[in-house]
Amino acid sequence: MTRPHPHLLELAAWPWLDRLSREAGRLIRLADVPGREWDTIATQGFDYVYLMGVWERSLLGRRLARVDADLRREYDRVLPDWSDDDIPGSPYCISAYVPDGRMGGWAGLDGARAALHARGVQLVVDFVPNHTGFDHPWVRTHPERYVRGDEDDISAAPDDFRRVGRAVVACGRDPYFPPWRDVAQLNYFNPDTRSAMIGVLREIAAHADGVRCDMAMLALNDVFDRTWRSVLRDRWAPATAEFWPDAIAVAPSLTYVAEVYWDLEWTLQQQGFHFTYDKRWLDRLRGGSAHEIRGHLLADSPFRERLTRFLENHDESRSAASLRHRLGAAATMLATLPGMRFFFDGQLDGARIKPPVQLGRWPDEPVVPLVREMYERLLAATRDRLFHDGDWQLVEVGDGGDSTDADLIAWEWRLEGRLAVVVVNLGAGTAQGHLRLDHLPPGGSWIFEDQLTAAAYRWTRDAIGHRGLFVRLEPGAAHLLIAARI
């Protein structure tokens, strides 16, 4: 584990290496990444780099990704000049937990980790508990590790199963969507499956510092039973112990980050996860009111400090396109709220195109200078210990005189007599209000310097104590104020 409230940068490994290779005019694997790339990441203040998609990709999955009609339409939209060479397939259709040749094998992954460690940054990689590719060796050598159907199953639902030799193997799925046709579903009621997957985690722990666990809630006993009981019937008894506590106990050195939905975040935290996705926060940013978002931030301290907040990732639309006028406020929230702060490749430059994960080459998009400058200021400001070791709490926003204060959300960080105040306007119009900073010591004057604009505001303690610190913000704007007594 690194400092509290860490910053994580997700890099889509294959497209990232492709971009570096085109810039260099030669093939770049992980061990060949120029030191200046790692330097930039460390200088920006990231604690973790999540290299998404380092494991060996399924050749069967690659073929399916190149012929799927819906995916081909996405490739046409995102990358009109694409060819089959640009489609390495899904990083979540894994044929073996060894680094893909494009990454440079174990030497490449270990080299990347060493380069990051030299700069005080830790490495996170994928762990996909729910499924493997259909050409993973286990499908033929240990078919009992998978959910297996019979002739009745495949006749009734031919899209839900595949034949592998004489076996009928279920395609991976979650209970609310059609199956993923390129992956084989692991059977978490089989103790041997659990033991084998724990062995994978033990191997990963020798080469990485953390794992982002894909759809982690699908391995919970009740979720797995609800999803697969109709197929398993009486062939396997339900498991009595949960998978995750046993797995985490075997590889305790890793930082565990759960992709999780359905209000199961607390459940997985209780089972040992250090951080869990906070998708509800993003959903509310996209369409909820300031009141709803403020209420979301009232969660108890142990829970909220282990949430992973993000504006985008490889599964989500680009925030520059989806958040529109709220982008500045949302980015400021991301960088300054408690918990893990998760950033995605291209986000810092204002990228607007969401590529499918099957693409190994991304389109070239122009940098948006205002977005890049915003993130540069945010990342520079939040390297300060105040935003990691300090105490966080929401700040009451008083009457602005025209009822616009309801669109404002404010909070503060305090550490060793130092103070930061953050306020955002999530409304569609100008908002103003007074921030209650009652804990300031009496007397004297204060300077509040905005880290986003370099503007400075001078207030006497008496004026602040009378009504509060007055703020006025345009829609989607934010203040990140560092206070100093003068």
C-alpha positions in Angstrom: 0.0 0.0 0.0 1.1 3.5 -0.8 0.0 6.8 0.8 -3.6 7.3 1.8 -6.0 8.5 -0.9 -3.7 7.4 -3.7 -3.7 8.4 -7.4 -3.9 5.7 -10.0 -3.3 6.0 -13.8 -4.8 3.3 -16.0 -2.8 2.8 -19.3 -4.3 0.5 -22.0 -1.0 -1.4 -22.4 -1.3 -2.4 -26.1 -2.5 0.9 -27.5 0.0 2.8 -25.3 2.9 0.7 -26.5 1.6 1.1 -30.1 1.6 4.9 -29.6 5.1 5.0 -28.2 6.3 2.7 -31.0 4.9 5.0 -33.7 6.5 8.0 -32.0 9.9 6.3 -31.8 9.8 4.7 -35.2 10.6 1.3 -33.8 8.9 -1.5 -31.8 8.6 -0.6 -28.1 7.8 -3.3 -25.5 7.5 -2.7 -21.8 11.2 -3.1 -21.1 11.9 -0.5 -23.8 9.6 2.3 -22.6 11.7 5.5 -22.4 12.5 6.6 -18.9 11.0 10.0 -19.6 7.6 8.3 -19.9 7.9 6.9 -16.4 9.4 10.1 -15.2 6.3 12.1 -16.3 3.9 9.7 -14.5 5.9 9.9 -11.3 6.2 13.7 -11.5 2.4 14.0 -12.0 2.0 12.4 -8.6 0.6 8.9 -9.5 1.1 6.2 -6.9 -0.1 3.3 -9.1 0.1 2.6 -12.8 -2.5 0.0 -13.8 -1.3 -1.6 -17.0 -4.6 -2.9 -18.5 -4.3 -5.9 -20.8 -0.8 -7.4 -20.2 -1.8 -11.0 -20.3 -1.6 -13.4 -23.3 -4.7 -12.9 -25.4 -6.8 -15.7 -26.8 -6.3 -16.5 -30.5 -9.9 -17.7 -30.7 -11.0 -14.5 -29.0 -8.9 -12.5 -31.5 -10.6 -14.2 -34.5 -14.0 -13.6 -33.0 -13.2 -9.9 -32.4 -12.2 -9.5 -36.0 -15.5 -10.8 -37.5 -18.1 -9.7 -35.0 -20.4 -7.4 -36.8 -21.2 -5.0 -33.9 -17.5 -4.7 -33.1 -16.6 -4.0 -36.7 -19.1 -1.1 -36.7 -17.3 0.2 -33.7 -13.9 -0.1 -35.3 -15.3 1.8 -38.3 -16.6 4.6 -36.1 -13.4 4.9 -34.0 -10.6 4.0 -36.4 -11.9 4.2 -40.1 -8.5 2.9 -41.5 -8.3 -0.1 -39.2 -7.0 -3.5 -40.4 -7.0 -6.9 -38.8 -3.5 -6.1 -37.4 -5.1 -3.5 -35.2 -7.3 -6.0 -33.5 -5.4 -8.1 -30.9 -8.7 -9.1 -29.2 -10.1 -8.5 -25.8 -7.7 -8.2 -22.9 -10.3 -10.0 -20.8 -10.2 -13.1 -23.0 -7.1 -14.6 -21.6 -5.4 -17.7 -22.8 -2.7 -17.7 -20.1 -1.6 -15.6 -17.2 1.8 -14.9 -18.8 2.6 -11.5 -20.3 1.7 -11.4 -24.0 4.6 -11.4 -26.4 3.7 -7.8 -27.4 4.5 -6.8 -23.8 7.9 -8.6 -23.9 7.1 -11.5 -21.7 8.0 -11.6 -18.0 11.2 -9.6 -18.6 9.1 -6.8 -20.0 6.6 -6.8 -17.1 9.4 -7.1 -14.5 11.3 -4.3 -16.3 8.3 -2.0 -16.1 7.8 -2.7 -12.5 11.4 -2.0 -11.7 11.2 1.3 -13.6 8.1 2.3 -11.6 9.6 1.2 -8.3 12.7 3.3 -9.0 10.3 6.3 -9.1 8.2 5.4 -6.1 5.3 4.1 -8.1 3.6 0.7 -7.9 2.3 -1.6 -10.6 -1.3 -2.9 -10.9 -2.4 -5.6 -13.4 -5.6 -7.4 -14.2 -7.0 -10.4 -12.5 -10.1 -11.9 -14.2 -11.7 -14.3 -11.7 -14.9 -15.1 -13.7 -13.6 -16.6 -16.9 -10.8 -17.5 -19.3 -10.5 -17.8 -23.1 -11.8 -21.0 -24.6 -8.3 -21.8 -25.7 -6.9 -21.6 -22.1 -5.1 -24.9 -21.4 -7.5 -25.7 -18.5 -10.4 -26.0 -20.9 -8.9 -29.3 -22.2 -6.8 -30.4 -19.3 -9.2 -29.5 -16.4 -12.6 -29.1 -18.0 -14.2 -29.7 -14.5 -12.9 -26.2 -13.5 -15.6 -24.7 -15.7 -19.4 -24.6 -15.6 -20.4 -27.5 -17.9 -23.7 -28.1 -19.5 -25.1 -31.1 -21.4 -26.9 -31.7 -24.6 -30.2 -30.4 -23.2 -28.5 -27.1 -22.2 -26.9 -26.4 -25.5 -30.0 -27.4 -27.4 -32.1 -25.0 -25.3 -29.6 -22.1 -25.4 -27.0 -22.6 -28.1 -25.6 -19.1 -27.7 -24.8 -19.8 -24.0 -22.5 -22.8 -24.5 -19.6 -24.0 -26.7 -18.5 -27.5 -27.5 -14.8 -28.2 -26.6 -14.0 -31.7 -27.6 -16.7 -33.8 -25.9 -17.4 -31.2 -23.3 -20.2 -28.6 -23.3 -18.8 -25.5 -21.6 -20.8 -22.4 -20.6 -19.9 -19.0 -21.9 -19.0 -16.5 -19.2 -21.7 -14.1 -18.1 -23.2 -12.0 -15.4 -26.9 -12.6 -14.4 -28.3 -9.5 -16.1 -26.8 -9.6 -19.6 -26.4 -12.1 -22.4 -23.2 -14.3 -22.3 -19.8 -13.2 -23.5 -19.3 -15.6 -26.4 -15.6 -15.5 -26.4 -14.9 -16.7 -22.8 -15.5 -19.9 -20.7 -17.1 -19.6 -17.3 -15.2 -20.9 -14.3 -17.0 -22.9 -11.7 -16.6 -21.4 -8.3 -18.4 -24.3 -6.6 -15.4 -26.5 -7.5 -12.7 -26.3 -4.8 -10.1 -27.1 -7.5 -11.1 -24.1 -9.5 -10.7 -21.9 -6.5 -7.3 -23.4 -5.7 -6.1 -22.9 -9.2 -7.2 -19.3 -9.3 -5.6 -18.6 -6.0 -2.4 -20.1 -7.5 -2.7 -17.5 -10.3 -2.9 -14.7 -7.7 0.2 -16.1 -6.0 2.1 -16.0 -9.3 0.9 -12.4 -10.0 2.1 -11.3 -6.6 5.7 -12.2 -7.6 5.5 -9.7 -10.5 3.1 -6.9 -9.5 2.0 -4.8 -6.5 -1.8 -4.8 -7.0 -4.6 -6.3 -9.0 -7.7 -4.8 -10.5 -10.2 -7.6 -10.1 -12.6 -7.7 -13.1 -16.3 -8.0 -12.1 -15.3 -9.2 -8.6 -18.8 -9.6 -7.3 -19.4 -12.5 -9.7 -17.3 -14.8 -7.5 -19.5 -14.2 -4.5 -21.3 -17.3 -3.5 -24.8 -16.0 -3.6 -24.2 -14.2 -7.0 -22.6 -17.3 -8.5 -25.4 -19.5 -7.2 -28.1 -17.2 -8.6 -26.4 -17.1 -12.0 -25.6 -20.7 -12.4 -27.8 -22.9 -10.2 -30.1 -23.8 -13.2 -27.2 -25.2 -15.1 -25.2 -26.8 -12.2 -28.4 -28.2 -10.7 -27.3 -31.0 -8.2 -23.9 -31.5 -9.8 -22.1 -29.3 -7.4 -22.9 -28.3 -3.8 -22.8 -24.6 -3.1 -19.6 -23.4 -1.5 -19.7 -22.7 2.2 -16.8 -20.3 2.4 -16.3 -17.2 0.3 -13.5 -17.1 -2.3 -12.1 -13.7 -1.8 -11.0 -13.9 1.9 -9.1 -17.1 1.2 -7.5 -15.7 -2.0 -6.4 -12.4 -0.3 -5.0 -14.3 2.6 -2.7 -16.3 0.3 -1.4 -13.2 -1.6 -1.7 -10.5 1.1 1.1 -8.3 -0.4 -1.1 -7.2 -3.3 -3.4 -4.1 -3.2 -6.8 -5.3 -4.2 -9.1 -3.1 -6.3 -12.6 -4.5 -7.1 -14.7 -3.6 -10.1 -18.1 -4.1 -8.4 -21.7 -3.0 -8.8 -25.2 -3.8 -7.4 -24.5 -2.2 -4.0 -22.0 -4.9 -3.1 -19.1 -2.5 -2.5 -19.2 -2.8 1.3 -19.5 -6.6 1.1 -16.3 -6.8 -0.9 -14.5 -4.3 1.4 -15.5 -6.6 4.3 -14.0 -9.6 2.5 -10.6 -7.9 2.2 -10.6 -5.5 -0.7 -8.6 -2.3 -0.2 -10.7 -0.4 -2.7 -14.0 -0.9 -4.5 -15.4 1.0 -7.6 -17.8 3.9 -6.9 -19.9 3.8 -10.1 -22.9 5.4 -8.4 -20.9 8.6 -7.9 -20.2 8.7 -11.6 -23.8 8.0 -12.5 -24.9 10.8 -10.3 -22.4 13.2 -11.8 -23.8 12.4 -15.2 -27.4 13.1 -14.4 -28.0 13.7 -10.7 -28.5 16.9 -8.7 -26.0 18.5 -6.4 -28.3 17.4 -3.5 -28.0 13.7 -4.6 -24.3 13.9 -5.0 -23.8 15.6 -1.7 -25.8 12.9 0.0 -23.6 10.3 -1.7 -20.6 11.9 0.0 -22.1 11.4 3.5 -21.0 7.7 3.7 -19.2 6.7 6.8 -15.4 7.3 6.8 -14.1 3.7 6.7 -16.3 3.0 3.6 -15.8 6.2 1.7 -12.0 6.1 2.1 -11.9 2.8 0.3 -13.9 3.8 -2.7 -12.3 4.1 -6.1 -13.7 7.2 -7.9 -13.3 7.7 -11.6 -14.7 9.8 -14.4 -13.8 7.3 -17.1 -12.0 4.0 -17.7 -11.9 1.4 -20.5 -15.5 0.5 -19.9 -16.9 4.1 -19.7 -17.5 6.9 -22.1 -15.0 9.7 -22.2 -15.6 12.3 -19.5 -14.9 15.2 -21.8 -17.8 14.0 -24.0 -20.2 12.8 -21.3 -19.8 15.3 -18.5 -19.9 18.4 -20.7 -20.3 21.6 -18.6 -19.6 19.6 -15.3 -16.2 18.5 -16.4 -14.2 21.0 -14.4 -16.2 20.5 -11.3 -16.1 16.7 -11.7 -12.3 16.6 -12.3 -11.8 18.8 -9.2 -13.9 16.4 -7.2 -12.1 13.4 -8.5 -8.7 14.8 -7.5 -9.7 16.0 -4.0 -12.3 13.6 -2.6 -11.2 10.8 -0.2 -10.5 7.3 -1.6 -8.5 6.2 -4.6 -8.5 8.7 -7.4 -8.6 6.8 -10.7 -7.5 8.4 -14.0 -7.5 6.9 -17.5 -5.1 7.1 -20.5 -6.1 10.1 -22.6 -8.3 11.7 -19.9 -5.7 14.3 -19.0 -5.6 15.5 -22.6 -9.3 15.8 -23.1 -9.8 12.7 -25.3 -13.4 12.3 -26.4 -13.4 9.0 -28.3 -14.0 5.7 -26.4 -12.2 2.9 -28.2 -13.4 -0.7 -27.8 -11.0 -2.7 -25.7 -10.3 -5.1 -28.6 -8.4 -2.3 -30.5 -4.6 -2.3 -30.3 -4.3 1.1 -32.0 -6.2 4.1 -31.0 -7.1 7.2 -33.1 -4.9 10.2 -32.7 -6.8 13.0 -31.1 -5.6 16.6 -30.6 -4.8 17.7 -27.1 -7.3 20.1 -25.6 -5.1 22.8 -24.0 -7.7 23.9 -21.4 -8.3 20.3 -20.2 -4.6 19.5 -20.0 -3.9 22.7 -18.1 -6.7 22.0 -15.7 -5.4 18.5 -14.9 -1.8 19.8 -14.6 -2.9 22.2 -12.0 -5.0 19.6 -10.2 -2.3 17.0 -10.1 0.3 19.5 -9.0 -1.9 20.8 -6.1 -2.9 17.4 -4.9 0.6 16.1 -4.6 0.5 18.0 -1.3 0.4 15.8 1.8 -2.7 17.8 2.9 -4.8 15.9 0.4 -3.5 12.5 1.5 -2.6 12.6 5.2 -5.2 15.2 6.2 -8.6 15.0 7.7 -11.6 15.4 5.3 -15.1 16.7 5.9 -17.9 18.3 4.1 -18.5 22.0 4.6 -21.9 23.6 5.2 -22.9 26.0 2.4 -25.1 28.9 3.6 -27.6 31.1 1.9 -26.3 32.9 -1.1 -29.2 35.3 -1.2 -30.8 33.9 -4.3 -31.2 30.2 -3.5 -28.4 29.2 -5.8 -26.2 27.8 -3.0 -28.0 24.5 -3.4 -25.9 23.8 -6.5 -22.7 24.2 -4.5 -20.8 21.4 -2.7 -17.8 22.2 -0.5 -15.4 20.3 1.6 -12.1 20.8 3.4 -8.9 19.1 4.2 -7.0 19.9 7.4 -3.5 18.8 8.4 -1.2 20.2 11.1 -2.8 23.6 11.2 -3.1 23.8 7.4 -6.3 24.1 5.5 -7.6 23.5 2.0 -11.1 24.3 0.9 -12.7 22.9 -2.3 -16.1 24.1 -3.7 -17.7 23.1 -7.0 -20.8 24.3 -8.8 -22.8 21.4 -10.2 -25.7 23.5 -11.4 -26.5 24.8 -14.9 -26.2 28.5 -13.8 -24.1 30.8 -11.7 -24.2 29.9 -8.0 -23.1 31.6 -4.9 -23.1 31.0 -1.2 -21.2 31.3 2.1 -19.0 28.4 3.4 -19.1 27.8 7.1 -15.5 27.6 8.3 -16.2 27.8 12.0 -13.0 26.1 13.2 -10.6 28.9 12.0 -8.8 30.5 14.9 -10.1 33.9 15.9 -8.5 37.2 14.8 -6.2 38.1 11.9 -6.6 37.8 8.2 -6.4 34.9 5.7 -5.3 34.5 2.1 -7.1 31.9 0.1 -5.1 31.1 -3.0 -6.9 29.2 -5.8 -4.6 26.5 -7.2 -6.7 26.3 -10.4 -6.4 30.0 -11.4 -3.6 31.4 -9.1 -6.2 34.1 -8.0 -5.9 35.0 -4.3 -8.7 36.2 -2.0 -8.1 38.0 1.3 -10.6 37.8 4.1 -10.6 38.8 7.8 -11.5 36.1 10.3 -14.3 38.3 11.6 -15.8 38.6 8.2 -15.6 34.8 7.6 -17.1 34.2 11.1 -20.0 36.5 10.5 -21.6 34.8 7.4 -18.9 32.5 6.1 -16.5 32.5 3.2 -18.3 34.0 0.2 -17.9 32.1 -3.1 -19.5 32.7 -6.6 -18.9 30.2 -9.4 -20.0 29.8 -12.9 -21.6 26.5 -13.9 -19.2 23.6 -13.8 -16.5 25.7 -12.2 -14.5 25.0 -9.0 -12.2 26.6 -6.4 -9.3 24.7 -4.9 -8.2 27.1 -2.2 -5.2 26.7 0.0 -5.5 29.0 3.1 -2.7 30.8 4.8 -2.9 33.1 7.8 -1.4 36.5 7.4 
